[in-house]
Amino acid sequence: MSDTHPSHPEALRAAENPLAKLLALGRPIIMGVLNVTPDSFSDGGRFFETERALSHARRLVAEGADILDIGAESTRPYGNAVAVSVDEERRRLEPILPTVVGYGIPVSIDTMKAEVAEWAIGVGACIVNDVWGLQRDHGMAGVVAKHGVPAILMHNRDAADPSIDIMADIAAFFARSLAIAEKTGIARDRIVVDPGIGFGKTPEQSIIALARLAELKSFGLPILVGASRKRFIDFVAPAPPDRRIGGSIASHLIAVESGAAIVRVHDVAETAQALKISAAIKRAT
């Protein structure tokens, strides 16, 4: 790995704000997904075994990931994801997270449990990705504030409601999350918002959220979009998750055009290539 990146957990934790440094590069940031679960919707548990997970993490870094997002509990928005205990989530992460932190790029912990986030930060994770935007585990905001790490606040719902204005719902959700963050002492410059494509939304609502993504710029915060392999792609152009790369790339290119600063993807090399070509064409015009 590159010697230009801090590779020790303390070095990453001591960084002023690793996410801010990435955003200052002035290009879309790629977050690579590493699921260490047996029931992920996107890869069916392919990286549940430790050596496969570590090999895949190295591949994501080599392909151009700027951040590694590691999760050990499935939060798949469709189907019956199996909830796991704090102990089980940590057990899955323990042989992987400390090693991956040493790969030289910031590591995000994808968890909805404050206790897991606290442990992961202690091991070296320097970003918290909460799919419930500080609103499910009431201890999460305190953990983020205590350690001063950036937090990704994702919009979510327990169930989709096709009758609602999804953008109004997202805006109201973020207002609640930001109020929690402010009350707890989380610095605003350490917050990213994520509309939660596929979570608590019909396929049509996910498409609307992407089409109207620019409305979220009113919050004045970086926007993350994770449309990779999501079901709305299958809704438009039927394909299993591992055959949705084209739809994923199209969605992320449009998201970047609409203001997304970070894209969370499974297919890093393909996404990096698409973003570079898009940027080259724009420069030429």
N, C-alpha and C positions, 0 to 999 in steps of 0.2 A: 504494500500500500504506500501511498505517497507520504514522504517525510514532512510535508508542509502542513499536515493536519495534526492537532494534538491527539494523541492516542491513549493517554491515561485518563481514567475517570475524573480525577481531581482537576486536570487541565480543562476538560470540557465543562465541568461544573463551575470553574472559576471564570470561564469566558463571560464577558459582559452580557452578551445575549447572542448565542450561536445562530438563532433564527434571524435576528436582525442583520447579522453579517451576511447571511445567504441572500436575504431580500435586497441588500445593498448592491448585489452583483448586477442588478438591472435586467435580469432575464427570468423566465419561468423556472421555478424550483421543482425538481422531481423528487417525490417521496416514494421510495420503493417499499412494497408490501411484503412482509414476512409473517405468514400465519403458522404458528406452531400449535395447531389444533387438529384433532382427528376429523372434524366435521365442517371445515371451511367450505362455503358455497363455491368458491372460485377455483380451488385446487384439490378438493376432496381429501385433504390430509396428507398430501404428497411430502410435506416438509415437517411432519410431526416427529420423525426420527432425528436425533441430534445431529449426526454427521451430514445428513441431507440438508437440514436447516442451515448449518454453518456454510456448507458449500453453496447453497443458494444465496445466502447473504453476501458471500464473497463475489458471486456472479453479479448481483445487483449493483454492488459498488463498482466493479470493473466496467459495467455497462453504462455507468453515468449517474447513478442515484446520488442525490445530494443529502438525503436523509433516509435512514432506515426506520420503518414503523413496524414494531414487533408486537404482536398480540397473541395471547395464549388462551383466550376464551372467544368462541365464535360469537360474533354479533350480527351474523347474517340476517338480513332483513326479511327473508322469506324462508318458509320451512320452520322446523322446530329446533332451533339451536338449543343445545343442552347447557344449562347454567352450571358453572363449576364453583367450587369453594375457593376461598383465598389461598388455602394451602395447596390445592391442586393447581391453581394458576401459577403460583410461585414454583411449584415442583417442575412444571413444564418449562418455565423460563430459566431456572437456575443453571442448567448445563449450557445454555445458549447466550443469554444476555451479557454476562461478563466478558465472554470472548468477542462477541460482536461489537461491543463498545470499543474494543481495541483495534477495530478495522479502519479507524481514522475519519469517520464522518459522524455527525450528530445522530443519536439514536432517540427515537420517540417511543414511549410506551403506550400502547393502545389498550387502555383498560377503563372500566367504569367503577373500579374499586379503589378507594383512597388508600387502603392498606397496601395494596399491590403497587400503586404509584409511589408511595413512600419508600417501599423496599427497592423498587427499580431505580429511583433517583439515587439512592444510596449506593447502588451497584454502578451507576454511571449514566443512566438515561438522563437526557437533558431537556426533553420536551414531553409534555403529557397530552395525549390525544384522548379526550373524553367524549364518547358518542352520545352522552346525555348532557353535555354542556353545563356541568356543575350542578345539575338539577336532580340527579338520581341518588348519589351518595353524598350526603350533606357534609362529609368530612373532606371531600375532594378539594374544594376551594381553599381550605385551610392548608392542605399539603402543598398546593401550588404556590400559595402566598408565602409560606414558611421558607420554601427553597428558592423562590424567585425564578422559577423556570417558566418558559413560555408554555401557553396552553392553547390547544385547539378545541374550540367549542362547537360541537356539531348539533344541528337541529335534529330532533327525533320525536316520534309519537309512538304510543303503544299500539296504535292501529291506524290504518289509512282511513280517511273519511273523504270520499270523492265529492262531497257537497261543499267543502270549505274552499276559501281563497287561500291556496297554499302559501303564496308569498306574504299575505297578511299574517298567517300563522307563524311562518319563519321569522318575520320581523318581531312579532310579539314574544316569541321564544327567546330570541337574542336579547331583547330588552330585559327580560327576566334574568338571563345568564349574566349580562353585563352589570346589572344591579347587584347580583351576588358577588361578582368579582370586585366591584368597587367597594362594597361593604367589607369584604374580607381583606382588602389591601393588595389585590393583584394589579400590578401596573398595566395600564392600558396598552403600552407599547410591547407588551408580552402576550397579546391576545390575537388569535386568528379565528375567523368564523368560517364554518363549513355548512352549506345548506343541507347536507345529509341526503344526497341523491339515493333514492331507493328505500330510505328508512322512513316508515310511517307515511308512505306516499304511494299512490297508484302510479303505474307507468306514465300515464298522462301527466300527472303532477310532477314527476321527475323531469319530464321534458319541459314543462312550463318553468320549473325552477332554473333549468339551464338557459332557456330562452330569455328569461327575465333576470338573469344573474346580476346584470349591471345595477339593478335596484339596490343590491346589498352594499354597493360602494358608499351609500349614504351613512353607513356606520363609521366610515373612515378607518377601517381595519383591513389587514390583508385577508384575502379570501382563498380558501382551499376548496378544491373540487375533487371528489373521488367518484368518477363515473365508470371506473374500470370494470368491465365485464358485467355490469349491472343488468337487471332483468328488463329494464325499459328497452335495451338494445334488442333483446329477443322479441319484445312486443312489436317492434317495428320491422325487424329483419330476423326471423327465427334462427337461432343458433345456440348450441350449448355454451357454457361459460368460457371454455378455452378456445372457442372459435369466434369470439366477439372483439378481437383486437381492432378491426377496422372501425367498428362503432365506438370503441373506447377512444381511439385516437381522434376521430372526428369530433367527439364530444369535448375532449380536452382542448383541441385547437380552438373550437368555438368559445369554450370557457375562458381561455387565455385572452382571446379577442375581447371578451366582455369584462375583463378585469381580474380574472383569477391569477394570483401570484404563485400558487403552489398547486400541483396536480399529484394526486395519490394514485399510483399505478402498479399493476402487476408486471406489465411488459415494458421494462425500463429502456432497453436498447431501441425498440421500435418507436417509443414515445420520444426519446431524445433525438432520434433522427428526424422525426416529423417536425419537432419544434425547431431544429436547426434549419431545415429546409424552408419552413414557413418564415423564419426570421431573415434568411438570405433573400427570399423573394421580396419581402417588404423593403429591405435595404435597397434592392435594385430598382424599386419603383420610386 
